[in-house]
Amino acid sequence: MKLIINFGPDCDTVDVPEIVIEKLRDYDIQFQKWLCDKSIDHDYWVYDEEGEKVGCQFRSEAFVEWLNVYPLKNSPEKAKVISRYIPMLRY
């Protein structure tokens, strides 16, 4: 199933198994906890001049990585990014 992830002025499209859509709220909360846990070293950290983790910078690849490594670990179906930086329609 297709999932659109909004990043403000643009969005990404991700293909995910149906179970992700069914549990999207729970997965979003779990992902945010993982992303912001300073004890976890992932590629999305932003560091200050002293090398301290001060925030995260990410796109849909981060969510796809988390889905495939954690909730979809044993699933034959995996998530994948389909498209990136699609302009949001403005009316």
PyMOL Python script that loads the backbone (N, CA, C, O; Angstrom):
from pymol import cmd

cmd.read_pdbstr("""\
ATOM      1  N   MET A   1       0.849  -1.176   0.000  1.00  0.00           N
ATOM      2  CA  MET A   1       0.000   0.000   0.000  1.00  0.00           C
ATOM      3  C   MET A   1       0.894   1.240   0.000  1.00  0.00           C
ATOM      4  O   MET A   1       2.013   1.227   0.513  1.00  0.00           O
ATOM      5  N   LYS A   2       0.373   2.284  -0.580  1.00  0.00           N
ATOM      6  CA  LYS A   2       1.146   3.518  -0.655  1.00  0.00           C
ATOM      7  C   LYS A   2       0.843   4.409   0.551  1.00  0.00           C
ATOM      8  O   LYS A   2      -0.302   4.561   0.975  1.00  0.00           O
ATOM      9  N   LEU A   3       1.922   4.989   1.082  1.00  0.00           N
ATOM     10  CA  LEU A   3       1.840   5.899   2.208  1.00  0.00           C
ATOM     11  C   LEU A   3       2.528   7.189   1.796  1.00  0.00           C
ATOM     12  O   LEU A   3       3.656   7.163   1.304  1.00  0.00           O
ATOM     13  N   ILE A   4       1.859   8.313   1.993  1.00  0.00           N
ATOM     14  CA  ILE A   4       2.444   9.620   1.691  1.00  0.00           C
ATOM     15  C   ILE A   4       2.910  10.233   3.002  1.00  0.00           C
ATOM     16  O   ILE A   4       2.140  10.345   3.956  1.00  0.00           O
ATOM     17  N   ILE A   5       4.185  10.630   3.040  1.00  0.00           N
ATOM     18  CA  ILE A   5       4.761  11.244   4.231  1.00  0.00           C
ATOM     19  C   ILE A   5       5.027  12.707   3.914  1.00  0.00           C
ATOM     20  O   ILE A   5       5.812  13.029   3.022  1.00  0.00           O
ATOM     21  N   ASN A   6       4.367  13.587   4.653  1.00  0.00           N
ATOM     22  CA  ASN A   6       4.431  15.023   4.425  1.00  0.00           C
ATOM     23  C   ASN A   6       5.624  15.623   5.163  1.00  0.00           C
ATOM     24  O   ASN A   6       5.804  15.392   6.359  1.00  0.00           O
ATOM     25  N   PHE A   7       6.438  16.397   4.440  1.00  0.00           N
ATOM     26  CA  PHE A   7       7.575  17.103   5.025  1.00  0.00           C
ATOM     27  C   PHE A   7       7.426  18.610   4.843  1.00  0.00           C
ATOM     28  O   PHE A   7       8.417  19.313   4.649  1.00  0.00           O
ATOM     29  N   GLY A   8       6.213  19.100   4.902  1.00  0.00           N
ATOM     30  CA  GLY A   8       5.971  20.533   4.769  1.00  0.00           C
ATOM     31  C   GLY A   8       5.726  20.931   3.332  1.00  0.00           C
ATOM     32  O   GLY A   8       4.628  20.725   2.815  1.00  0.00           O
ATOM     33  N   PRO A   9       6.742  21.508   2.662  1.00  0.00           N
ATOM     34  CA  PRO A   9       6.511  21.953   1.291  1.00  0.00           C
ATOM     35  C   PRO A   9       6.489  20.808   0.270  1.00  0.00           C
ATOM     36  O   PRO A   9       6.088  21.007  -0.877  1.00  0.00           O
ATOM     37  N   ASP A  10       6.915  19.626   0.683  1.00  0.00           N
ATOM     38  CA  ASP A  10       6.919  18.490  -0.226  1.00  0.00           C
ATOM     39  C   ASP A  10       6.643  17.205   0.548  1.00  0.00           C
ATOM     40  O   ASP A  10       6.494  17.219   1.770  1.00  0.00           O
ATOM     41  N   CYS A  11       6.578  16.096  -0.185  1.00  0.00           N
ATOM     42  CA  CYS A  11       6.289  14.822   0.464  1.00  0.00           C
ATOM     43  C   CYS A  11       7.030  13.691  -0.252  1.00  0.00           C
ATOM     44  O   CYS A  11       7.522  13.856  -1.369  1.00  0.00           O
ATOM     45  N   ASP A  12       7.097  12.556   0.409  1.00  0.00           N
ATOM     46  CA  ASP A  12       7.659  11.338  -0.157  1.00  0.00           C
ATOM     47  C   ASP A  12       6.555  10.295  -0.212  1.00  0.00           C
ATOM     48  O   ASP A  12       5.611  10.343   0.577  1.00  0.00           O
ATOM     49  N   THR A  13       6.670   9.357  -1.136  1.00  0.00           N
ATOM     50  CA  THR A  13       5.748   8.242  -1.224  1.00  0.00           C
ATOM     51  C   THR A  13       6.511   6.971  -0.887  1.00  0.00           C
ATOM     52  O   THR A  13       7.606   6.730  -1.394  1.00  0.00           O
ATOM     53  N   VAL A  14       5.906   6.158  -0.015  1.00  0.00           N
ATOM     54  CA  VAL A  14       6.530   4.925   0.460  1.00  0.00           C
ATOM     55  C   VAL A  14       5.554   3.776   0.217  1.00  0.00           C
ATOM     56  O   VAL A  14       4.349   3.922   0.419  1.00  0.00           O
ATOM     57  N   ASP A  15       6.080   2.644  -0.215  1.00  0.00           N
ATOM     58  CA  ASP A  15       5.280   1.434  -0.366  1.00  0.00           C
ATOM     59  C   ASP A  15       5.484   0.596   0.884  1.00  0.00           C
ATOM     60  O   ASP A  15       6.617   0.255   1.225  1.00  0.00           O
ATOM     61  N   VAL A  16       4.391   0.259   1.574  1.00  0.00           N
ATOM     62  CA  VAL A  16       4.468  -0.485   2.830  1.00  0.00           C
ATOM     63  C   VAL A  16       3.453  -1.625   2.826  1.00  0.00           C
ATOM     64  O   VAL A  16       2.432  -1.547   2.141  1.00  0.00           O
ATOM     65  N   PRO A  17       3.730  -2.685   3.589  1.00  0.00           N
ATOM     66  CA  PRO A  17       2.723  -3.737   3.748  1.00  0.00           C
ATOM     67  C   PRO A  17       1.480  -3.187   4.453  1.00  0.00           C
ATOM     68  O   PRO A  17       1.563  -2.198   5.182  1.00  0.00           O
ATOM     69  N   GLU A  18       0.353  -3.817   4.238  1.00  0.00           N
ATOM     70  CA  GLU A  18      -0.915  -3.358   4.810  1.00  0.00           C
ATOM     71  C   GLU A  18      -0.862  -3.252   6.335  1.00  0.00           C
ATOM     72  O   GLU A  18      -1.500  -2.370   6.910  1.00  0.00           O
ATOM     73  N   ILE A  19      -0.118  -4.130   6.993  1.00  0.00           N
ATOM     74  CA  ILE A  19      -0.020  -4.094   8.455  1.00  0.00           C
ATOM     75  C   ILE A  19       0.518  -2.752   8.960  1.00  0.00           C
ATOM     76  O   ILE A  19       0.159  -2.305  10.049  1.00  0.00           O
ATOM     77  N   VAL A  20       1.377  -2.116   8.166  1.00  0.00           N
ATOM     78  CA  VAL A  20       1.917  -0.810   8.564  1.00  0.00           C
ATOM     79  C   VAL A  20       0.804   0.232   8.586  1.00  0.00           C
ATOM     80  O   VAL A  20       0.744   1.051   9.503  1.00  0.00           O
ATOM     81  N   ILE A  21      -0.069   0.210   7.597  1.00  0.00           N
ATOM     82  CA  ILE A  21      -1.189   1.153   7.564  1.00  0.00           C
ATOM     83  C   ILE A  21      -2.110   0.901   8.762  1.00  0.00           C
ATOM     84  O   ILE A  21      -2.576   1.845   9.400  1.00  0.00           O
ATOM     85  N   GLU A  22      -2.364  -0.359   9.058  1.00  0.00           N
ATOM     86  CA  GLU A  22      -3.250  -0.716  10.172  1.00  0.00           C
ATOM     87  C   GLU A  22      -2.692  -0.261  11.516  1.00  0.00           C
ATOM     88  O   GLU A  22      -3.458   0.078  12.418  1.00  0.00           O
ATOM     89  N   LYS A  23      -1.378  -0.248  11.660  1.00  0.00           N
ATOM     90  CA  LYS A  23      -0.744   0.110  12.931  1.00  0.00           C
ATOM     91  C   LYS A  23       0.059   1.405  12.823  1.00  0.00           C
ATOM     92  O   LYS A  23       0.987   1.623  13.602  1.00  0.00           O
ATOM     93  N   LEU A  24      -0.287   2.257  11.871  1.00  0.00           N
ATOM     94  CA  LEU A  24       0.517   3.435  11.572  1.00  0.00           C
ATOM     95  C   LEU A  24       0.735   4.332  12.782  1.00  0.00           C
ATOM     96  O   LEU A  24       1.859   4.776  13.018  1.00  0.00           O
ATOM     97  N   ARG A  25      -0.289   4.604  13.538  1.00  0.00           N
ATOM     98  CA  ARG A  25      -0.154   5.486  14.716  1.00  0.00           C
ATOM     99  C   ARG A  25       0.854   4.905  15.708  1.00  0.00           C
ATOM    100  O   ARG A  25       1.736   5.621  16.182  1.00  0.00           O
ATOM    101  N   ASP A  26       0.731   3.619  16.022  1.00  0.00           N
ATOM    102  CA  ASP A  26       1.668   2.977  16.948  1.00  0.00           C
ATOM    103  C   ASP A  26       3.088   2.971  16.394  1.00  0.00           C
ATOM    104  O   ASP A  26       4.041   3.244  17.123  1.00  0.00           O
ATOM    105  N   TYR A  27       3.230   2.662  15.111  1.00  0.00           N
ATOM    106  CA  TYR A  27       4.563   2.637  14.500  1.00  0.00           C
ATOM    107  C   TYR A  27       5.185   4.021  14.463  1.00  0.00           C
ATOM    108  O   TYR A  27       6.394   4.160  14.650  1.00  0.00           O
ATOM    109  N   ASP A  28       4.385   5.042  14.224  1.00  0.00           N
ATOM    110  CA  ASP A  28       4.901   6.404  14.223  1.00  0.00           C
ATOM    111  C   ASP A  28       5.447   6.768  15.606  1.00  0.00           C
ATOM    112  O   ASP A  28       6.524   7.354  15.712  1.00  0.00           O
ATOM    113  N   ILE A  29       4.722   6.428  16.647  1.00  0.00           N
ATOM    114  CA  ILE A  29       5.174   6.718  18.014  1.00  0.00           C
ATOM    115  C   ILE A  29       6.460   5.964  18.317  1.00  0.00           C
ATOM    116  O   ILE A  29       7.400   6.543  18.860  1.00  0.00           O
ATOM    117  N   GLN A  30       6.516   4.684  17.975  1.00  0.00           N
ATOM    118  CA  GLN A  30       7.713   3.882  18.221  1.00  0.00           C
ATOM    119  C   GLN A  30       8.908   4.414  17.430  1.00  0.00           C
ATOM    120  O   GLN A  30      10.024   4.470  17.947  1.00  0.00           O
ATOM    121  N   PHE A  31       8.674   4.801  16.189  1.00  0.00           N
ATOM    122  CA  PHE A  31       9.739   5.352  15.349  1.00  0.00           C
ATOM    123  C   PHE A  31      10.292   6.634  15.951  1.00  0.00           C
ATOM    124  O   PHE A  31      11.508   6.811  16.020  1.00  0.00           O
ATOM    125  N   GLN A  32       9.409   7.533  16.388  1.00  0.00           N
ATOM    126  CA  GLN A  32       9.858   8.799  16.972  1.00  0.00           C
ATOM    127  C   GLN A  32      10.696   8.555  18.232  1.00  0.00           C
ATOM    128  O   GLN A  32      11.692   9.243  18.456  1.00  0.00           O
ATOM    129  N   LYS A  33      10.298   7.583  19.050  1.00  0.00           N
ATOM    130  CA  LYS A  33      11.082   7.246  20.250  1.00  0.00           C
ATOM    131  C   LYS A  33      12.457   6.732  19.860  1.00  0.00           C
ATOM    132  O   LYS A  33      13.456   7.127  20.460  1.00  0.00           O
ATOM    133  N   TRP A  34      12.523   5.855  18.859  1.00  0.00           N
ATOM    134  CA  TRP A  34      13.795   5.319  18.381  1.00  0.00           C
ATOM    135  C   TRP A  34      14.668   6.443  17.831  1.00  0.00           C
ATOM    136  O   TRP A  34      15.854   6.535  18.147  1.00  0.00           O
ATOM    137  N   LEU A  35      14.067   7.294  17.006  1.00  0.00           N
ATOM    138  CA  LEU A  35      14.800   8.370  16.353  1.00  0.00           C
ATOM    139  C   LEU A  35      15.425   9.335  17.360  1.00  0.00           C
ATOM    140  O   LEU A  35      16.542   9.811  17.156  1.00  0.00           O
ATOM    141  N   CYS A  36      14.710   9.622  18.442  1.00  0.00           N
ATOM    142  CA  CYS A  36      15.163  10.617  19.422  1.00  0.00           C
ATOM    143  C   CYS A  36      15.936  10.029  20.602  1.00  0.00           C
ATOM    144  O   CYS A  36      16.355  10.770  21.491  1.00  0.00           O
ATOM    145  N   ASP A  37      16.130   8.728  20.622  1.00  0.00           N
ATOM    146  CA  ASP A  37      16.858   8.073  21.708  1.00  0.00           C
ATOM    147  C   ASP A  37      18.360   8.283  21.498  1.00  0.00           C
ATOM    148  O   ASP A  37      18.960   7.680  20.608  1.00  0.00           O
ATOM    149  N   LYS A  38      18.957   9.139  22.323  1.00  0.00           N
ATOM    150  CA  LYS A  38      20.369   9.491  22.159  1.00  0.00           C
ATOM    151  C   LYS A  38      21.321   8.326  22.406  1.00  0.00           C
ATOM    152  O   LYS A  38      22.505   8.416  22.081  1.00  0.00           O
ATOM    153  N   SER A  39      20.821   7.249  22.969  1.00  0.00           N
ATOM    154  CA  SER A  39      21.689   6.081  23.172  1.00  0.00           C
ATOM    155  C   SER A  39      21.828   5.252  21.897  1.00  0.00           C
ATOM    156  O   SER A  39      22.650   4.338  21.836  1.00  0.00           O
ATOM    157  N   ILE A  40      21.029   5.569  20.885  1.00  0.00           N
ATOM    158  CA  ILE A  40      21.066   4.845  19.611  1.00  0.00           C
ATOM    159  C   ILE A  40      21.853   5.666  18.600  1.00  0.00           C
ATOM    160  O   ILE A  40      21.563   6.839  18.368  1.00  0.00           O
ATOM    161  N   ASP A  41      22.846   5.032  18.008  1.00  0.00           N
ATOM    162  CA  ASP A  41      23.643   5.699  16.972  1.00  0.00           C
ATOM    163  C   ASP A  41      23.082   5.332  15.600  1.00  0.00           C
ATOM    164  O   ASP A  41      23.284   4.221  15.108  1.00  0.00           O
ATOM    165  N   HIS A  42      22.378   6.279  14.996  1.00  0.00           N
ATOM    166  CA  HIS A  42      21.887   6.110  13.628  1.00  0.00           C
ATOM    167  C   HIS A  42      22.421   7.261  12.786  1.00  0.00           C
ATOM    168  O   HIS A  42      23.060   8.178  13.303  1.00  0.00           O
ATOM    169  N   ASP A  43      22.161   7.204  11.519  1.00  0.00           N
ATOM    170  CA  ASP A  43      22.731   8.182  10.579  1.00  0.00           C
ATOM    171  C   ASP A  43      21.979   9.506  10.504  1.00  0.00           C
ATOM    172  O   ASP A  43      22.301  10.341   9.659  1.00  0.00           O
ATOM    173  N   TYR A  44      20.999   9.718  11.354  1.00  0.00           N
ATOM    174  CA  TYR A  44      20.135  10.882  11.212  1.00  0.00           C
ATOM    175  C   TYR A  44      20.395  11.965  12.258  1.00  0.00           C
ATOM    176  O   TYR A  44      19.686  12.970  12.299  1.00  0.00           O
ATOM    177  N   TRP A  45      21.393  11.766  13.093  1.00  0.00           N
ATOM    178  CA  TRP A  45      21.717  12.750  14.132  1.00  0.00           C
ATOM    179  C   TRP A  45      22.379  13.989  13.541  1.00  0.00           C
ATOM    180  O   TRP A  45      23.133  13.916  12.571  1.00  0.00           O
ATOM    181  N   VAL A  46      22.074  15.124  14.155  1.00  0.00           N
ATOM    182  CA  VAL A  46      22.758  16.391  13.883  1.00  0.00           C
ATOM    183  C   VAL A  46      23.550  16.692  15.148  1.00  0.00           C
ATOM    184  O   VAL A  46      23.028  16.594  16.258  1.00  0.00           O
ATOM    185  N   TYR A  47      24.832  17.066  14.966  1.00  0.00           N
ATOM    186  CA  TYR A  47      25.728  17.290  16.097  1.00  0.00           C
ATOM    187  C   TYR A  47      26.111  18.763  16.197  1.00  0.00           C
ATOM    188  O   TYR A  47      26.188  19.466  15.190  1.00  0.00           O
ATOM    189  N   ASP A  48      26.350  19.220  17.430  1.00  0.00           N
ATOM    190  CA  ASP A  48      26.837  20.578  17.627  1.00  0.00           C
ATOM    191  C   ASP A  48      28.365  20.598  17.508  1.00  0.00           C
ATOM    192  O   ASP A  48      28.979  19.580  17.187  1.00  0.00           O
ATOM    193  N   GLU A  49      28.966  21.746  17.766  1.00  0.00           N
ATOM    194  CA  GLU A  49      30.419  21.913  17.630  1.00  0.00           C
ATOM    195  C   GLU A  49      31.209  21.007  18.569  1.00  0.00           C
ATOM    196  O   GLU A  49      32.350  20.653  18.273  1.00  0.00           O
ATOM    197  N   GLU A  50      30.611  20.631  19.698  1.00  0.00           N
ATOM    198  CA  GLU A  50      31.288  19.760  20.667  1.00  0.00           C
ATOM    199  C   GLU A  50      31.044  18.276  20.399  1.00  0.00           C
ATOM    200  O   GLU A  50      31.522  17.421  21.144  1.00  0.00           O
ATOM    201  N   GLY A  51      30.309  17.975  19.345  1.00  0.00           N
ATOM    202  CA  GLY A  51      30.034  16.584  19.009  1.00  0.00           C
ATOM    203  C   GLY A  51      28.854  15.985  19.747  1.00  0.00           C
ATOM    204  O   GLY A  51      28.682  14.766  19.756  1.00  0.00           O
ATOM    205  N   GLU A  52      28.040  16.825  20.366  1.00  0.00           N
ATOM    206  CA  GLU A  52      26.855  16.361  21.088  1.00  0.00           C
ATOM    207  C   GLU A  52      25.664  16.262  20.134  1.00  0.00           C
ATOM    208  O   GLU A  52      25.497  17.098  19.247  1.00  0.00           O
ATOM    209  N   LYS A  53      24.857  15.250  20.322  1.00  0.00           N
ATOM    210  CA  LYS A  53      23.647  15.078  19.522  1.00  0.00           C
ATOM    211  C   LYS A  53      22.637  16.151  19.933  1.00  0.00           C
ATOM    212  O   LYS A  53      22.275  16.258  21.105  1.00  0.00           O
ATOM    213  N   VAL A  54      22.189  16.939  18.963  1.00  0.00           N
ATOM    214  CA  VAL A  54      21.266  18.031  19.274  1.00  0.00           C
ATOM    215  C   VAL A  54      19.931  17.929  18.540  1.00  0.00           C
ATOM    216  O   VAL A  54      19.010  18.689  18.838  1.00  0.00           O
ATOM    217  N   GLY A  55      19.811  17.026  17.609  1.00  0.00           N
ATOM    218  CA  GLY A  55      18.567  16.875  16.871  1.00  0.00           C
ATOM    219  C   GLY A  55      18.739  15.863  15.762  1.00  0.00           C
ATOM    220  O   GLY A  55      19.786  15.230  15.628  1.00  0.00           O
ATOM    221  N   CYS A  56      17.697  15.722  14.974  1.00  0.00           N
ATOM    222  CA  CYS A  56      17.723  14.756  13.870  1.00  0.00           C
ATOM    223  C   CYS A  56      17.307  15.440  12.576  1.00  0.00           C
ATOM    224  O   CYS A  56      16.483  16.354  12.571  1.00  0.00           O
ATOM    225  N   GLN A  57      17.893  14.980  11.488  1.00  0.00           N
ATOM    226  CA  GLN A  57      17.511  15.422  10.159  1.00  0.00           C
ATOM    227  C   GLN A  57      17.275  14.160   9.348  1.00  0.00           C
ATOM    228  O   GLN A  57      18.168  13.325   9.205  1.00  0.00           O
ATOM    229  N   PHE A  58      16.059  14.027   8.815  1.00  0.00           N
ATOM    230  CA  PHE A  58      15.725  12.776   8.147  1.00  0.00           C
ATOM    231  C   PHE A  58      14.633  12.986   7.111  1.00  0.00           C
ATOM    232  O   PHE A  58      13.938  14.002   7.101  1.00  0.00           O
ATOM    233  N   ARG A  59      14.503  11.987   6.238  1.00  0.00           N
ATOM    234  CA  ARG A  59      13.417  11.901   5.278  1.00  0.00           C
ATOM    235  C   ARG A  59      12.784  10.525   5.452  1.00  0.00           C
ATOM    236  O   ARG A  59      12.988   9.865   6.471  1.00  0.00           O
ATOM    237  N   SER A  60      12.031  10.106   4.474  1.00  0.00           N
ATOM    238  CA  SER A  60      11.300   8.848   4.585  1.00  0.00           C
ATOM    239  C   SER A  60      12.210   7.623   4.672  1.00  0.00           C
ATOM    240  O   SER A  60      11.782   6.580   5.165  1.00  0.00           O
ATOM    241  N   GLU A  61      13.451   7.728   4.206  1.00  0.00           N
ATOM    242  CA  GLU A  61      14.377   6.595   4.312  1.00  0.00           C
ATOM    243  C   GLU A  61      14.561   6.149   5.754  1.00  0.00           C
ATOM    244  O   GLU A  61      14.731   4.959   6.018  1.00  0.00           O
ATOM    245  N   ALA A  62      14.530   7.088   6.686  1.00  0.00           N
ATOM    246  CA  ALA A  62      14.699   6.745   8.097  1.00  0.00           C
ATOM    247  C   ALA A  62      13.544   5.877   8.586  1.00  0.00           C
ATOM    248  O   ALA A  62      13.763   4.877   9.270  1.00  0.00           O
ATOM    249  N   PHE A  63      12.325   6.252   8.240  1.00  0.00           N
ATOM    250  CA  PHE A  63      11.156   5.472   8.643  1.00  0.00           C
ATOM    251  C   PHE A  63      11.175   4.100   7.983  1.00  0.00           C
ATOM    252  O   PHE A  63      10.868   3.097   8.628  1.00  0.00           O
ATOM    253  N   VAL A  64      11.531   4.047   6.704  1.00  0.00           N
ATOM    254  CA  VAL A  64      11.620   2.770   5.985  1.00  0.00           C
ATOM    255  C   VAL A  64      12.679   1.875   6.617  1.00  0.00           C
ATOM    256  O   VAL A  64      12.446   0.682   6.815  1.00  0.00           O
ATOM    257  N   GLU A  65      13.842   2.442   6.936  1.00  0.00           N
ATOM    258  CA  GLU A  65      14.889   1.655   7.596  1.00  0.00           C
ATOM    259  C   GLU A  65      14.376   1.081   8.913  1.00  0.00           C
ATOM    260  O   GLU A  65      14.543  -0.108   9.186  1.00  0.00           O
ATOM    261  N   TRP A  66      13.752   1.931   9.727  1.00  0.00           N
ATOM    262  CA  TRP A  66      13.245   1.483  11.028  1.00  0.00           C
ATOM    263  C   TRP A  66      12.191   0.384  10.851  1.00  0.00           C
ATOM    264  O   TRP A  66      12.225  -0.630  11.548  1.00  0.00           O
ATOM    265  N   LEU A  67      11.260   0.587   9.924  1.00  0.00           N
ATOM    266  CA  LEU A  67      10.233  -0.436   9.682  1.00  0.00           C
ATOM    267  C   LEU A  67      10.855  -1.774   9.315  1.00  0.00           C
ATOM    268  O   LEU A  67      10.481  -2.809   9.866  1.00  0.00           O
ATOM    269  N   ASN A  68      11.805  -1.756   8.382  1.00  0.00           N
ATOM    270  CA  ASN A  68      12.389  -3.006   7.897  1.00  0.00           C
ATOM    271  C   ASN A  68      13.263  -3.703   8.931  1.00  0.00           C
ATOM    272  O   ASN A  68      13.354  -4.931   8.937  1.00  0.00           O
ATOM    273  N   VAL A  69      13.906  -2.937   9.803  1.00  0.00           N
ATOM    274  CA  VAL A  69      14.796  -3.526  10.814  1.00  0.00           C
ATOM    275  C   VAL A  69      14.019  -3.998  12.041  1.00  0.00           C
ATOM    276  O   VAL A  69      14.417  -4.975  12.677  1.00  0.00           O
ATOM    277  N   TYR A  70      12.926  -3.330  12.386  1.00  0.00           N
ATOM    278  CA  TYR A  70      12.203  -3.670  13.612  1.00  0.00           C
ATOM    279  C   TYR A  70      10.862  -4.360  13.342  1.00  0.00           C
ATOM    280  O   TYR A  70      10.817  -5.589  13.371  1.00  0.00           O
ATOM    281  N   PRO A  71       9.769  -3.634  13.080  1.00  0.00           N
ATOM    282  CA  PRO A  71       8.485  -4.336  12.955  1.00  0.00           C
ATOM    283  C   PRO A  71       8.404  -5.332  11.797  1.00  0.00           C
ATOM    284  O   PRO A  71       7.703  -6.339  11.900  1.00  0.00           O
ATOM    285  N   LEU A  72       9.114  -5.065  10.696  1.00  0.00           N
ATOM    286  CA  LEU A  72       9.026  -5.953   9.534  1.00  0.00           C
ATOM    287  C   LEU A  72      10.213  -6.911   9.436  1.00  0.00           C
ATOM    288  O   LEU A  72      10.429  -7.539   8.400  1.00  0.00           O
ATOM    289  N   LYS A  73      10.969  -7.016  10.505  1.00  0.00           N
ATOM    290  CA  LYS A  73      12.183  -7.836  10.507  1.00  0.00           C
ATOM    291  C   LYS A  73      11.944  -9.239   9.955  1.00  0.00           C
ATOM    292  O   LYS A  73      12.717  -9.707   9.119  1.00  0.00           O
ATOM    293  N   ASN A  74      10.905  -9.906  10.398  1.00  0.00           N
ATOM    294  CA  ASN A  74      10.628 -11.281   9.992  1.00  0.00           C
ATOM    295  C   ASN A  74       9.564 -11.391   8.906  1.00  0.00           C
ATOM    296  O   ASN A  74       9.095 -12.485   8.591  1.00  0.00           O
ATOM    297  N   SER A  75       9.195 -10.267   8.347  1.00  0.00           N
ATOM    298  CA  SER A  75       8.166 -10.263   7.304  1.00  0.00           C
ATOM    299  C   SER A  75       8.804 -10.423   5.924  1.00  0.00           C
ATOM    300  O   SER A  75       9.854  -9.839   5.658  1.00  0.00           O
ATOM    301  N   PRO A  76       8.183 -11.203   5.051  1.00  0.00           N
ATOM    302  CA  PRO A  76       8.703 -11.286   3.684  1.00  0.00           C
ATOM    303  C   PRO A  76       8.471  -9.983   2.907  1.00  0.00           C
ATOM    304  O   PRO A  76       9.178  -9.694   1.941  1.00  0.00           O
ATOM    305  N   GLU A  77       7.479  -9.206   3.339  1.00  0.00           N
ATOM    306  CA  GLU A  77       7.197  -7.911   2.716  1.00  0.00           C
ATOM    307  C   GLU A  77       7.995  -6.824   3.433  1.00  0.00           C
ATOM    308  O   GLU A  77       8.031  -6.781   4.662  1.00  0.00           O
ATOM    309  N   LYS A  78       8.621  -5.966   2.674  1.00  0.00           N
ATOM    310  CA  LYS A  78       9.411  -4.871   3.223  1.00  0.00           C
ATOM    311  C   LYS A  78       8.881  -3.541   2.706  1.00  0.00           C
ATOM    312  O   LYS A  78       8.183  -3.481   1.693  1.00  0.00           O
ATOM    313  N   ALA A  79       9.225  -2.482   3.419  1.00  0.00           N
ATOM    314  CA  ALA A  79       8.871  -1.134   2.995  1.00  0.00           C
ATOM    315  C   ALA A  79       9.961  -0.610   2.065  1.00  0.00           C
ATOM    316  O   ALA A  79      11.119  -1.019   2.159  1.00  0.00           O
ATOM    317  N   LYS A  80       9.579   0.304   1.159  1.00  0.00           N
ATOM    318  CA  LYS A  80      10.573   0.928   0.290  1.00  0.00           C
ATOM    319  C   LYS A  80      10.087   2.302  -0.140  1.00  0.00           C
ATOM    320  O   LYS A  80       8.887   2.540  -0.273  1.00  0.00           O
ATOM    321  N   VAL A  81      11.029   3.190  -0.352  1.00  0.00           N
ATOM    322  CA  VAL A  81      10.718   4.530  -0.836  1.00  0.00           C
ATOM    323  C   VAL A  81      10.440   4.432  -2.333  1.00  0.00           C
ATOM    324  O   VAL A  81      11.201   3.817  -3.080  1.00  0.00           O
ATOM    325  N   ILE A  82       9.343   5.045  -2.755  1.00  0.00           N
ATOM    326  CA  ILE A  82       8.976   5.052  -4.169  1.00  0.00           C
ATOM    327  C   ILE A  82       9.418   6.356  -4.829  1.00  0.00           C
ATOM    328  O   ILE A  82      10.023   6.349  -5.900  1.00  0.00           O
ATOM    329  N   SER A  83       9.105   7.476  -4.172  1.00  0.00           N
ATOM    330  CA  SER A  83       9.475   8.772  -4.737  1.00  0.00           C
ATOM    331  C   SER A  83       9.744   9.762  -3.609  1.00  0.00           C
ATOM    332  O   SER A  83       9.238   9.619  -2.496  1.00  0.00           O
ATOM    333  N   ARG A  84      10.553  10.767  -3.927  1.00  0.00           N
ATOM    334  CA  ARG A  84      10.947  11.764  -2.936  1.00  0.00           C
ATOM    335  C   ARG A  84      10.729  13.168  -3.475  1.00  0.00           C
ATOM    336  O   ARG A  84      10.732  13.392  -4.685  1.00  0.00           O
ATOM    337  N   TYR A  85      10.541  14.106  -2.560  1.00  0.00           N
ATOM    338  CA  TYR A  85      10.452  15.532  -2.871  1.00  0.00           C
ATOM    339  C   TYR A  85       9.355  15.869  -3.886  1.00  0.00           C
ATOM    340  O   TYR A  85       9.581  16.628  -4.828  1.00  0.00           O
ATOM    341  N   ILE A  86       8.176  15.300  -3.683  1.00  0.00           N
ATOM    342  CA  ILE A  86       7.033  15.625  -4.535  1.00  0.00           C
ATOM    343  C   ILE A  86       6.419  16.910  -3.991  1.00  0.00           C
ATOM    344  O   ILE A  86       6.052  16.958  -2.817  1.00  0.00           O
ATOM    345  N   PRO A  87       6.298  17.949  -4.809  1.00  0.00           N
ATOM    346  CA  PRO A  87       5.701  19.204  -4.305  1.00  0.00           C
ATOM    347  C   PRO A  87       4.265  18.982  -3.856  1.00  0.00           C
ATOM    348  O   PRO A  87       3.497  18.282  -4.516  1.00  0.00           O
ATOM    349  N   MET A  88       3.912  19.584  -2.731  1.00  0.00           N
ATOM    350  CA  MET A  88       2.538  19.527  -2.240  1.00  0.00           C
ATOM    351  C   MET A  88       1.694  20.455  -3.082  1.00  0.00           C
ATOM    352  O   MET A  88       2.135  21.548  -3.436  1.00  0.00           O
ATOM    353  N   LEU A  89       0.485  20.032  -3.408  1.00  0.00           N
ATOM    354  CA  LEU A  89      -0.431  20.877  -4.162  1.00  0.00           C
ATOM    355  C   LEU A  89      -0.933  21.996  -3.283  1.00  0.00           C
ATOM    356  O   LEU A  89      -1.281  21.770  -2.123  1.00  0.00           O
ATOM    357  N   ARG A  90      -0.976  23.188  -3.814  1.00  0.00           N
ATOM    358  CA  ARG A  90      -1.479  24.356  -3.100  1.00  0.00           C
ATOM    359  C   ARG A  90      -2.704  24.880  -3.836  1.00  0.00           C
ATOM    360  O   ARG A  90      -2.670  25.070  -5.052  1.00  0.00           O
ATOM    361  N   TYR A  91      -3.761  25.107  -3.116  1.00  0.00           N
ATOM    362  CA  TYR A  91      -4.984  25.621  -3.717  1.00  0.00           C
ATOM    363  C   TYR A  91      -5.251  27.020  -3.242  1.00  0.00           C
ATOM    364  O   TYR A  91      -6.245  27.629  -3.640  1.00  0.00           O
TER     365      TYR A  91
END
""", "prot")
cmd.dss("prot")
cmd.show_as("cartoon", "prot")
cmd.util.cbc("prot")
cmd.orient("prot")
